[in-house]
Amino acid sequence: MSAAGTSHVVLIDREEVRVTEWRLPPGGTTGHHRHDFDYLIVPMTEGLLRSVSASGESETPLTPGRPYFRKAGVTHDVSNPGKSPIVFLEIEFKDRPG
């Protein structure tokens, strides 16, 4: 378990790629972390992710099946400010370190 009841499970972990399923309950957070690889997020549920980093706060609306991409080096804490659980897949491209 991660911060505030958030859970994650690694579904695939190979030399080239790691796929992790994240579940954030309302108010749940991932905890502050850095992304060492380029990554793709694939939402499985609707919701809103709030990200807090040194450069400020941002929000990303989630639509099931509509992915978004980020470059390696992102350092942030991600939370679920909504009233429903959020589930998403994080796909890390391990051949693209930052």
N, C-alpha and C positions, 0 to 999 in steps of 0.2 A: 504494500500500500504506500502511496505517496501522500503528500500533504492533504489534509482536510478530507480524507476518505476517497481520494482519487485512486484508481487502480489502473494498472497496465500489465499486458502480457505480450511477450515477444512471440509472434506467430512463425516468423521465418528469420533465420540468422545465418547468412552465407557470406562468403568472401566479398561478394559484389553488393549485397543489399541486406537491409534489416527491415522487417515489417513488424510494427508494434500496434496493438489495439489499445487505445486509451479510453477510459470511462471516467467522466467528471460529473459528480452529482452537483446539484445546485450549491453554489458556494465553494465547490472543490477547486483545488489548484494543482498544478504540476510541480510546484516548487521551482525556485530559480535554477536555471540550467543554461548551458551553451550547446549549440548545435555544431558538432565537428564535421558534419557532412551536409551537402546539398540535400534537401528533403522535399517531399510532396505530402500534403495532407489531403485525405479523402474523407469528407464527413459522411457519417452513416445516419445521422439525425440532424434535424434542424436545431438552430440555436445561435448563440452569440459567444464568441471567444474574446475575452479581454486579455490583452498582453501589456505587461509593464516592463519597460527596459530603462536603461540609463538615459535614453533620448526622449522618454515620455510614455504615454499610454495610448493604445490604439484598440479598436474593436473590429473584429472580422465576423460578418454574418456567415452562417453555415447553411448550405443547402445540400441535402443528401445526394451523393454521387457527383457533386461539382467540386473538383479538386483545386488546390492552389499550391504554388511552388515558392520556396524560399532558398536563398543561397546559404552556404555554410557560414558560420561565424555569428549567427544570431544568438544573443544572450538575453533571456527574458524569463518572466514568470507568467504562466497562462492560467486564467481562471474562467469559471462558468458563472456569470452574474445572473443567469436566468433562473426560472423556477422548475425546469425540467432537466433530467440528465442529458448529457451530451456524450456521444460515442463517435470516435474518428480513428482512422488508420493513419499512422505516420510511416512513410516509406523513405528510408535513408539510403542514399546512394554512396556506398562506402568507398567507391573508386573516385570520389570527388571531395577530398578533404579540404577544409578551409584553413 
